[in-house]
Structure formats: C-alpha cells, structure tokens
Amino acid sequence: MASEIQLTEVTKRYGRRPPAVDAFSITIPAGEIVVFVGPSGCGKTTTMRMINRLIEPTSGRITIGGEDTSTLDPDKLRRTIGYAIQQAGLFPHMTVAQNVSVVPGLLGWDRKKITGRVEEMLDLVGLDPAEFRDRYPRELSGGQQQRVGVARALAADPPVLLMDEPFGAVDPITRGNLQDELMRLQAELRKTIVFVTHDFDEAVKLGDRIAVLGNQSKILQYDTPEAVLANPADDTVAGFVGAGASLKQLTLRRVRDVELTQAHVIVSTQDEPGEIRRRLREAGKSFALVLDPRRRPVAWVHVREPQVRRPIRDMVSNESTLQDALEAILTEGGNAVVTGGRGEYVGLVEIDTVMAAVRELRETV
C-alpha cells in the first residue's frame, strides 16, 4: 500500500549559515508522483533526503503514513523506502541479481523468496532475467543500469520511492524510454514517489503534481502540471515554463490517448529480401516495418534495397507523451513507432495526428 507523506515546517541548517531548507511544508498524496523541480542548489535534494533521514532535519516534523519518522530507527526506515539515484549507484563488485536482492537480504527474506523476487523485478523493468541476472554493472549500458537501480529500489515492495535525478546521466532517447518505463510501472504499482529534477519538461511529463522550488526550498507553486502550465504563480515559475507553453501542453497528452495507424507492410527478420520486395510491390508501398520473432520493431526496409535494414533509432510507448512522439517523428523522418509494455509493436503515430493535437491545444490555451 502507498503511504501519504507530510513535511511540516521542516528546516535544515548547517552551522550559522542561512538555512539550506527553511520551514518547508507539503503534503504528498498516497499513490502519486510529486516532482520537486528547481535550480541547482535550491535545496530540493536536501529536502528529499530528509524524508528517509539520509540528512537529519534540524527542526520540523516528517510523517509517512501518519508515523513520525524521527521516532524510527534510521536504518529500518530506509529499508522501507526505495531510493534511486543518478547513475544508478550499483555495487560494482556485485552481479545484477545480487544488487537487486540487497534490501530483501537485509530484511531476512529466505533465499527462494529472494530469487523469485529478483526474477520478478527484472522482468518488471524490461530486463530478461536469464540474460541479465549474472552480469556485472560494467557490462550494462547506462539505461540498463538505471533499470536495475529502479528494480533494486522496488525489490522489497516499499510504499514510498525517492528518486534523485535518476535519469539525468543518460542520453535523451534512453531518458525518454526510462521515463516511459517509470510511468508504466507506476500505473501497475501505484507507489508514492518523490522525484527530484531540474528539468521542467521531465516534471510535467512525470508528475501528478509539481512543486516548483526557489532558494531554501521555498515552494513557489504546488499544483498539477496542467495548472502550472496554464497559470504560473509568478515570473519565476513562468521562467521555468518558458516560451511555447501551448507546445509544452503536448507533454500532457499521451500516445495512448490518440488513434494509432498501422504500417501497411509488416515483415519478419526471417523473411528473405525477395519476399519483402514482392510484398511491397503488391501493396504498392515503398517501406516495410521489420519485426523480430517477439514482434518487437527493429528496422525499416525500402523496396529498392530490401536487404538493407535502416534501424529504428527512436521509438515511443503507449505511456509516452505526444511531445516524445513529435521528437521521434523528427528523428526518424517519418512516423513514430509505438510499442507496448514488453516492447511489442502496437502501431504508428503520424505527424498529422500530432499537428491536430497542437491545433486543438492552441484553441484551448
């Protein structure tokens, strides 16, 4: 079960300097993603780390599920709160399975239960357990490491998950895919998630609510993404929103909310070039979409050179935003390929669909 988090007049001081966090108060509803967004040095990470007492508050009160965290043993508290950070923070000398099993092991789970949980969590974050369980972090890509980091944070089924710029160190395409994965996981698990970022677009995409923070973690605005975009509380918040607010509204629309089209010709990685050319000519089309045996999209091929595959560099999922879809369309120079929860092909988003959404949003903003 997810838990509500309340911070009441929480302050953090270091010596005689002005407080790093000054009288911070907020209620984070159970089962929602609340994003702290603000400039570097404003205190957002310090505020989040006081929730699991990695940093001890100087004063104020923090409760999780109505229980005052100051009355709990700090180590036991942290074992009930998932924690994911930038660059994953995996133990380099441990395998993927050993990294994921750290907290369940500390909690005294038996070996069989831990093994089953590791398999379950790797599958949940889209990593084949048979392929990845025995690898070491150095053998993984940055995106794969972040997925393992999320699996480790969720392994003991904590009601609360803290995420400190977890996707900040990967490339933009991988970052978008990880954001989509988090949205998919949240739809299944409904955890209470506190997410720290300095990227306003990421905050709008992920957050059920956004807390825009100024110096000393002063809350400049705390509201839904729709409300922050439509009615910034002051000039500082408006600066975060930036120009093109109507285009940013695309971040509020999901791929799942629009009608998908289908590729006219779909072929398999096992099909011969001659067969692909024949099918394209019969259909009167120039391009075919290539799927692997698990129906995952891998490439496009052209009727003139069916033996040459053009890899798909950027795809979106049902959880992606229309802004993600627009970026994928521009990257691919055609349509955006859409995948389901396990990477399987489900359809295409066309540029006309995105432009229709832009026109609709401009009429309502």
N, C-alpha and C positions, 0 to 999 in steps of 0.2 A: 504494500500500500504506500502511496505517495504521502508526504507529510508537508504541512504548511510550515514556513519559516518566518519568524518575526525578528526583526532587529529594532531595538528601541533605544534611542539616544546613545548609540554606540560611538565611542571615541577612542582613538589611538594616538598616544603621544610618545615621542622619543626625546627624552631629556627635557630641556627647557624650550625647545623649538616649538613653533606653532604646530597644532595637531595635524597629523597626516590624514586623519579622518575625524570629522568634527560633528558630533551629535547626529549620527546617521540613523534614520528610522524608515523602515519599509516593511510591508507585508508581501510575502511571495506565496501565492496560492498553491495549494497542493496540486500536483499533476501538470503544472505549466512550466514553460521555458521563459525565464525572465533574464533579459540580457542587460548587463552593465556596459554601457558604451561611453567613452570619453577619451580625452587626450592622454598621452603618456605622462605619468607622474601625477595624475589627478587623485589617485588613491583607490581605484576600482579593484585592483588585485589584492591590496591590503584588506579592503572591506570583505572580499570573498573569503580570504584565508582566515579571517576571524570566525567564520561560520564553523569551520572544523578545527579551530584553535591551533592551526599552524602558526598563527600570530595571536597572542593573547590580547584581548581588549583592555584598554586602560580603565574604561568605565562603560556603563550601559548594560543591556540585557539582550541575550540571543536565545530564542527558543526554537526547537524543532519538534513539531507535533505536540506543542504545549509544554515540553520538558526543557528546563533551563540547562543549557549546555555547560555552564560553569560548575554545575554540581556533578558532572560526569567525569570519569577517568578519561583524559585526552586520548590515550591510545585506543581504548574501547570505542570512544566516539568516532574516531577516524575510520575504524573498521566497519562502521555502519554508514559511511558516506563515501560514495565513489568520487575519485579525483583523477581528472585527465588534464595533462598539460601540453604545452608546445613541445614538439619533437619527441612526444610520447613518453620519455623518461623511463624507457625499458631497461631492465638489468642486462647488460651486455653479455654476462657470463652464463645467463640462463636461456633455455630454449623458450620458444613461444608458449608452449604448454606450461612450463614452469612459471613464466611471468604471469600468465592468466590465473594460475592457481595460488598465487601468493596469499591473498586475503582469506580465501576459503581454508587454506592450510593453517593460518594463524587462528582462525575460528574453531579449529579442531575437527573439521569435516573428515570423514573417512575417505580412504583412497579411491574407492569405487565411485562415491558420490562426486569427488573432485574430478575424476576422469570424465565422468558423464557431463559435468558442468562445463569443462573446458571444451569438449566437443560441441556442446550446445551453443556456447558463446561464440566460438569461431565461426560456426555455421551462421549464426545470427548476424555477424558483421560481414558476411560475404567471403569468408576465407575457408577453403576446403580443409578440414582437419587433417585428412590423410596427407595432404601436400605441405601444410604449414606447421603442424604441431611440433615437429622436431627441428625446425630451423632456428637459427640464432638471429637476433635483431640485425646484425651486419649483413645478413643475406636477404633482407627485405627492402623494398622501396620505401620512400618516405610515407606514401599513402598507406601502404600495408602496415608499417609500424604504428601509424595513428589508429588504424582499425584494431590492432592488438591492444593499444593503450585503452581504447574505449571498452573492448572486451574485458580487460583486467579491471577497469573501474566498475563494471556492471556484474562481475562474476559472483559476488556474494549477495546479489539482488538487493542493493541498498535503496532506501526510499528517496534518497537525495543524491544528486550528482553535481559536482562542481567542475567546471570546465574553464581553464585559464588559457585563452587564445590557443586552443588545441590544434587549429588548422592553419596557424599563421606562418609555418615554415615550409609549406608545400606549394607547388606551382598552382596557378589559378584553376586549371581544369581539374586537377586532383582535389583541390579545395572545394570546388563546386560539387564534385561527386561525394566527398565526405559529408558536406552539409546535407545533401540529399539523403545519405545513409542515416544521419542523425535524425532527420525528420521521419524517416520510415520506422526507425527503432522507437522513437517517441510515440508514434501512432499505435505501436504494439504494446509498449511498456508503461506509458504514462507516468514517468518519473517526475519529481520536482527537480528542475535543472536551473542552476545559476550559471550563466555563460558570460565570460568577460571577453570583450573585443574592443579594438579601436576602429574597426571597420563598420561604418554606419549601414552600408548595404547588407552586410552579414547580419547585423542586428535586426534589420527589417525583415530579412528572409526567415530567420530562425525564431524570433521572439513572439510569444503570445503577448508579452508586454515588454516595453523598453524603458529602462531607467537611464536617461541622459545625465551624466555626471559632470560637474565642474570641479574646481580645486577643492581639496579636502573632502571629496566625495559628496559635495552638495548636490542634491537632486534638483536639476533644472526642470525636468519634466518626467513624469512616470505615467505611461499610458500605453494604449495599443499602438502598433505600428501605423494603422490607418489614421488614428488621431494625431500622432506626431507628424506624419507627413502632411496632413491637411491643415493642421493648426499648430505650428511650432509655438512654444510658450514664450520665447523671447528671441532676440537677434542671435544669441549664441547657439541655440537649438536650430534656428534657421540656417546658420552656417554649416551645421552638420548635415542638414537635409540637402543644402546646396541647390544648384540650378537644376532644371529639368525634373521638377517634382512629379509632373504627370508621367514622365517616362519611368521614374522610380516606382510608380504605382504598379508597374509590371511585376515588381518583386512580390506584390500581394496576391497575384493571380498564379495559380498552379497549373501545370500541364494537365493534371487530371480534370481540370475544370473546362477544358476546351475539347472540341471534336477533333479526333485524330484522323488522318488519312492513311492509306496503305500503299506500300511500294507495289508498282504494277507487276514487277517480275522479281520473285524471290528464288534464289538458288542456294545450293549447299556447297560447302567447302569441298565436298567429294565429287561434285559434278565436273565433267570434262569440258574444256573450252568450247569444243564443237557443239555440245548440247546447250551450253549457255547462249552461244551465238544464235542457234536455231530458235530457242525460246524467245529471245529478244526480238528477232526479226518477225516471228509470228505475231508477237504482241505489238509490233510497230514502235518499240521503245529503244532508247539508247543506253539506259543504265539498268543494272540489276543489283539488288542487295544480296550480299553473301552472308549466310548464317552458318554457324558451326553445328555439330551434332546435338548440342544442347540448346539450339535455337537462339544463340547469342550473336548479335550482329558483329561482323569483323571487318567488312570492306564493301566497296562498290566496284563493279567492273563495267567496262564500256563495250558495246557491241563490236567495235573495231579491233579491240585488244582484250578479248575475254580471258586470256591467260594472265593478264596483268591486274593485280588487285590494288586498289587505292585504299589503304587503311583508313578507318573512321577515327579521326583524331579527337573528336568531342561529341559525346552523347549526353542525353538528359534522361531523367527518370520521371515517373508519374509525380514524384514529390518535388521535382524541380520547378523553379519559377518561370514565367514567360520571359523574364529578362535573361535567364540562363538559356532558354530556347533560342532567343534572338542572337545571343553571343555564339551559340553552336551553329546556327544558320550562317552567320557571317564567317565563322572559322571554316566551315565545310563548303561554303559557296553553293549551298542548295537547301535541302530540308534538314531539320534536326531529327535524328533517330531517337526514338523513345524506348526505354527498357523498363521491365517490371522489377519486382523485388529481388529476384535472383539473376538479374542480368539478361532475361529473355526478351526478345523483340516483341513490342506491342503495337508499334505504329510510327507515324511521322507527324511532325508539326511543320506546317508550311508557313512561309513568310506572310502570305495573305491573312492567315489566322492571327498572327501576332499584330499585324498592322490594323486589323479590325478591332483588336483589343485596345490598341493605342488610341484609335479614334473614339472608341466608347469611353475610355477613361478621360480623355480631354474634354468630352462633353459633360462629364460629371464633376470634374475638379473645378 
